[in-house]
């Protein structure tokens, strides 16, 4: 059925349980389309297929990243600009549930009526195709209070569901080999491939981070592996203990309202996985009395992930972290000095990967991710206050005992539980 879509960069023979065929079919219509899938499953890839099958050019697909809207007015202004310039284009709204409620309702009204809002005279929208990318079913997002019903109803007609990698076992190795080839080409290096043991480990791993996690693990392996060799399970940081933990731990949203909405195949968010992983690391370190500065490393990874999100721009990164450009510049030398210690610690590889996933999926509104990360780790450490001294907890947070006491008082004085004012993605 596909014509030009199979020439998209990164395409592999993976029908994604019919998502590709459904996108090709819906390309013939003008219906707004919701593409639903957990992080890293390839939602934007499906959007590009839909756009290509509709005859759109590469430059006429416009991605509108709703995570970057800093306020209701910012969202309304940028959406209005996109609508006015949208003739013949496909507008892809990434994570529109992260917009302010008023902006969601306003967008829904404009899409339903095809009339531009706040115009002095009735102004029809140009011919434009609407696509939205959501991390979970519309029913679940509405039940959680993130997505407004009016916007959900606009996109509810023919949602495309992109299944997680664990339901696409036959495609895991194809994606891994494609990603390895892409990353080797971008670095001008040669790697022979994956060992049989690595391929077996990849088939058994749950891949909660989906295609994004495959790329992250391959990239980290290439950064630490000389060219010309085979990548092993150790290089990819795929261990039996890691697999067992991923499959056995109870996830925070399981059993909560909205969890089963729409028959979702549940995938944990990066924040949920990060919380579980840090809890596991705290338990491990306290059980063997090994002290690593988890809090300092966590803040390092948050800063680095933010810089990666904003392509090294200190101004945007500082605004996202609720700090100053001067602080970013001041922190970087120390972060770089600790890089070898972080990279050389096997226990830290998965938390670092999950921090990058979490930061990439956050909205710009809300409190600082640095505060959310600090609050999370404080909560985990305080859960062990009966068995771990203040000195031990302070060392795991990476601060002095007086500083630990100060942060603990600030955390307890906060009006909300740790992290709740930050959109966790």
Secondary structure, DSSP 8 states (H G I E B T S, - for coil): --SGGGGSTT--S--GGGHHHHHHHHTTS---EEEE--TTS-HHHHHHHHHHHTT--GGGEEEEEGGG--SHHHHHHHHHHHHHT-TT-EEEEESGGGS-HHHHHHHHHHHHH-B-TT-SS--B--S-EEEEEESS-HHHHHHTTSS-HHHHHHT-SS-EE---GGG-HHHHHHHHHHHHHHHHHHHT----EE-HHHHHHHHHS--TTHHHHHHHHHHHHHHHS-TTSEE-TTTTT--HHHHHHHHHS--TTTTSTTTTGGG------HHHHHHHHHHHHHHHHHHHT----HHHHHHHHHHHHHHHHTTT-HHHHHHHHTS-HHHHHHHHHHHHHTHHHHHT-GGGHHHHHHHHHHHHH--SSBS-HHHHHHHHHHHHHHTTTTTS-HHHHHHHHTS-HHHHHHHHHHHHH-SSSTTTTB---
